[in-house]
């Protein structure tokens, strides 16, 4: 059975990307804000809800930039839709995961990062943030394959 998720690229005025540092499997990982799709939600609704929970921001979800399917024998099959988003309100702050107890929270930090910071980041998800995302941002149009398989 497939499990779905949604993450969103949100830029500030300086074209820096909003990133969230979360702790999983014994290490900190920088990723775009987002998470799982809940019952009776579509991926755009899930993306907006997750951003609000994790960062305090209200965001309008826009264009789909990647649909990534994870197909691995050692993990569940899952897909993640990656969107562009635009800030419409709220205030940036480190949020909480409402599904986790207070002592089990995984969010460590939220902040905007520029291209060079992201390129130097060790644990980054997805890897496309290092190069492909910036080609997309700089050109303003998709010049990449939207559908991806992650093994």
C-alpha positions in Angstrom: 0.0 0.0 0.0 1.2 3.5 -0.9 1.7 6.2 1.8 1.6 9.8 0.5 3.4 13.0 1.6 3.8 16.6 0.5 6.6 19.1 0.8 6.8 22.7 -0.4 9.5 25.0 -1.7 8.9 28.5 -0.2 11.2 31.4 -1.1 11.7 34.6 0.7 12.5 38.0 -1.0 16.2 37.1 -1.3 15.3 33.7 -3.1 16.4 31.7 0.0 14.5 28.5 0.6 12.6 27.7 3.8 14.2 24.6 5.4 13.3 22.6 8.5 16.0 20.6 10.4 14.5 17.4 11.9 16.0 14.6 13.9 15.4 11.1 12.4 17.2 7.8 12.7 20.0 9.3 14.9 20.8 12.3 12.8 19.7 15.8 11.9 18.3 16.1 8.3 17.5 19.4 6.5 14.4 19.2 4.4 11.6 21.2 3.0 8.6 21.7 5.3 5.9 19.1 4.9 4.8 15.6 5.9 2.1 13.0 5.5 -1.2 13.2 3.8 -4.0 12.6 6.3 -7.4 10.9 5.6 -9.7 13.1 3.5 -6.9 15.5 2.5 -5.4 16.0 -0.9 -1.6 16.6 -1.2 -2.0 20.4 -1.5 -4.2 20.6 1.7 -1.6 18.4 3.5 1.2 20.6 2.4 -0.5 23.8 3.7 -1.4 22.2 7.0 2.1 20.7 7.5 3.7 24.1 6.8 1.5 25.8 9.4 2.3 23.1 12.0 6.1 23.2 11.4 6.7 26.9 10.7 3.7 29.0 11.7 3.3 30.3 8.2 0.2 30.4 6.1 1.0 29.4 2.5 -0.8 29.2 -0.8 0.3 26.0 -2.5 1.1 26.3 -6.2 2.8 24.4 -9.0 3.8 20.7 -8.6 7.6 20.5 -9.2 8.3 16.8 -8.4 6.4 13.6 -7.8 8.8 11.2 -6.1 8.0 7.6 -5.6 10.1 5.6 -3.1 10.3 1.9 -4.1 12.6 -0.1 -1.8 12.4 -3.5 -0.4 13.5 -2.4 3.1 10.9 0.4 3.4 7.2 1.0 2.7 6.2 2.3 -0.7 5.6 6.0 -0.5 5.3 9.0 -2.7 5.9 12.6 -2.0 4.6 15.5 -4.1 6.8 18.6 -4.0 5.2 22.0 -4.7 6.1 25.6 -4.9 4.4 27.8 -2.3 3.9 31.5 -1.5 3.7 33.0 2.0 0.3 34.6 2.6 0.5 35.2 6.4 1.6 34.0 9.8 5.0 34.4 11.6 8.0 32.2 11.1 8.6 30.0 14.2 9.7 26.5 15.1 6.6 24.5 15.3 5.6 21.1 16.7 4.4 17.8 15.3 0.9 17.3 16.8 1.2 13.6 16.4 4.2 13.4 18.7 4.5 13.8 22.5 6.4 16.8 23.8 9.5 14.8 24.6 9.4 13.1 21.2 9.4 16.2 19.0 11.8 16.0 15.9 11.8 19.6 14.7 15.0 21.3 15.7 15.1 24.5 13.6 13.4 26.4 10.8 15.1 29.0 8.7 15.7 30.3 5.2 18.9 29.1 3.5 20.6 30.3 0.4 21.9 28.3 -2.5 25.5 28.0 -1.1 24.3 27.0 2.4 22.1 24.3 0.9 24.9 23.0 -1.4 27.1 22.6 1.7 24.5 20.8 3.8 25.5 17.3 4.7 22.2 15.6 5.4 19.7 17.0 2.8 16.4 15.6 1.6 15.8 15.5 -1.3 19.2 15.7 -3.0 17.6 17.7 -5.9 17.8 20.8 -3.7 21.5 21.0 -4.3 21.2 21.7 -8.1 18.0 20.9 -9.9 15.9 23.2 -7.7 18.2 26.1 -8.4 18.0 25.6 -12.1 14.2 25.6 -11.8 14.2 28.8 -9.7 16.6 30.6 -11.9 14.8 29.7 -15.1 11.3 30.2 -13.8 10.0 27.2 -15.8 10.3 23.5 -15.3 13.1 22.0 -17.4 13.3 18.7 -15.6 11.5 15.4 -15.3 8.7 15.9 -12.7 8.2 12.1 -12.1 11.1 10.5 -10.2 11.8 7.1 -8.6 13.9 7.0 -5.4 15.5 3.6 -4.6 
